[in-house]
């Protein structure tokens, strides 16, 4: 029987976003395969996490494309981005907490591509006078990531309704990032 790698990855992502300490046995059970079959696909947890990282980067880049970051005002582009990334937010929150992905010189270049695109959006908003210039694009990018992760965790724990995800993140981020008229 052929193993559907995408099914296994998405099942692992769903499980690990709810229970980051899940064992490989638990991942295999959730995917409906044996641990041996899982091990043939992913030689260990690190290999599985790296595969999930590739999936997360691909999902994030696809969301960035769908959000059309260069169209319209930067604030509207941020709203579109948060809405488009929401389906992958739980996976990204899990990956955000996996320190091994961001340590040393082994960081996947996909994260840099994503960072560059999001920071460019914030720079565009600053240049247009929409966003504060006293907050760096790098900081605004990190703040967005933190809010996405926190929102995903709050939704998964049932503390926040999923319908409120985009509104909460956008309102808090833009409320702090938008330039205020000086009196």
C-alpha positions in Angstrom: 0.0 0.0 0.0 1.4 3.4 -1.0 1.6 6.0 1.7 0.2 9.4 0.9 3.0 11.6 2.2 0.9 14.7 2.0 -1.8 13.0 4.2 0.8 12.0 6.7 2.3 15.5 6.8 -1.0 17.2 7.2 -2.1 14.7 9.9 1.2 15.2 11.7 0.8 19.0 11.4 -2.8 18.8 12.8 -1.7 16.7 15.8 1.5 18.5 16.6 -0.2 21.9 16.5 -2.5 20.6 19.2 0.1 18.6 21.1 3.6 19.6 20.3 5.1 16.8 22.4 3.3 14.1 20.5 5.5 11.0 19.9 6.2 9.4 16.5 3.9 6.5 17.7 1.0 9.1 18.2 1.7 10.6 14.8 1.6 7.2 13.1 -1.6 6.3 14.9 -3.3 9.6 13.9 -2.2 9.0 10.2 -3.6 5.5 10.3 -0.2 3.9 9.6 2.3 1.8 11.6 5.3 3.4 13.3 7.6 1.4 10.9 5.8 2.9 7.9 6.1 6.4 9.4 9.8 5.8 10.1 10.3 4.7 6.4 8.9 8.1 5.3 10.5 10.2 8.1 13.6 8.7 9.8 12.8 10.5 13.1 11.1 13.5 14.6 13.7 15.9 13.3 13.2 14.8 9.7 9.4 15.0 10.2 9.7 18.6 11.6 11.9 19.6 8.7 9.3 18.2 6.3 6.6 20.2 8.2 8.9 23.2 7.9 8.9 22.9 4.1 5.1 22.5 4.1 4.7 25.6 6.3 7.0 27.7 4.1 5.1 26.6 1.0 1.8 27.4 2.6 3.1 30.8 3.8 4.5 31.7 0.4 1.2 30.7 -1.2 -0.7 32.9 1.3 1.7 35.8 0.5 0.9 35.4 -3.2 -2.8 35.2 -2.7 -2.7 38.3 -0.4 -1.4 40.5 -3.3 0.9 42.5 -1.0 1.7 45.1 -3.7 -1.9 46.0 -4.4 -3.8 48.8 -2.7 -2.9 50.3 0.6 -0.5 48.5 2.9 -3.1 48.3 5.7 -5.5 46.5 3.4 -2.6 44.2 2.3 -2.0 43.3 5.9 -5.6 42.4 6.4 -5.5 40.2 3.3 -2.3 38.5 4.4 -3.7 37.6 7.9 -6.9 36.3 6.3 -5.0 34.2 3.7 -2.5 32.8 6.3 -5.1 31.8 8.8 -5.5 28.2 7.5 -1.8 27.6 8.1 -1.5 29.7 11.3 -1.6 26.7 13.7 1.2 24.9 11.7 3.2 28.1 11.6 2.7 28.5 15.4 4.1 25.0 16.0 7.1 25.7 13.7 7.6 29.1 15.4 8.2 27.2 18.7 10.6 24.6 17.2 13.9 26.2 18.1 16.0 23.8 16.1 14.6 25.3 12.9 16.1 28.7 13.7 19.4 27.9 15.4 22.8 28.2 13.8 23.5 28.4 10.1 21.0 25.7 9.1 18.0 27.9 8.9 15.9 27.3 5.8 16.2 30.1 3.3 12.4 30.1 2.8 12.0 31.9 6.1 14.3 34.7 4.8 12.2 35.0 1.6 9.0 35.3 3.8 10.6 37.8 6.1 11.8 39.9 3.2 8.3 40.0 1.6 6.5 40.9 4.9 9.1 43.5 5.8 8.8 45.1 2.4 5.1 45.4 3.0 5.7 47.3 6.2 8.3 49.5 4.5 5.8 50.3 1.8 3.3 51.3 4.5 5.9 53.5 6.2 6.8 55.2 2.9 3.1 55.8 2.2 2.6 57.4 5.6 0.3 54.6 6.8 2.6 53.0 9.4 4.8 54.5 12.1 8.4 55.0 11.2 9.7 54.6 14.7 9.0 50.9 14.6 11.4 49.0 12.2 9.9 46.8 9.5 11.8 43.9 11.1 10.1 44.5 14.4 6.7 44.8 12.8 7.3 41.5 10.9 8.2 39.8 14.2 5.2 41.3 15.9 3.0 39.9 13.2 4.5 36.5 13.6 4.0 36.6 17.3 0.3 37.7 16.9 -0.3 34.9 14.4 1.1 32.3 16.7 -0.8 33.6 19.7 -4.0 33.8 17.8 -3.6 30.3 16.5 -2.9 29.0 20.0 -5.9 30.9 21.4 -8.2 29.5 18.8 -6.9 26.0 19.2 -7.4 26.2 22.9 -11.0 27.5 22.5 -10.2 30.8 24.2 -11.0 32.7 21.1 -13.6 32.1 18.3 -11.9 31.2 15.0 -14.2 33.8 13.3 -12.4 36.5 15.3 -8.8 35.5 14.3 -8.2 38.0 11.5 -10.0 40.9 13.2 -8.1 40.5 16.5 -4.7 40.2 14.9 -5.2 43.0 12.4 -6.8 45.4 14.9 -4.1 44.9 17.5 -1.2 45.1 15.0 -2.5 48.0 13.0 -3.7 49.8 16.0 -0.1 49.9 17.2 1.6 50.3 13.9 -0.5 53.0 12.3 0.9 56.5 12.3 -1.1 58.9 14.4 -1.8 62.5 13.4 0.1 64.8 15.7 -2.0 67.3 17.6 
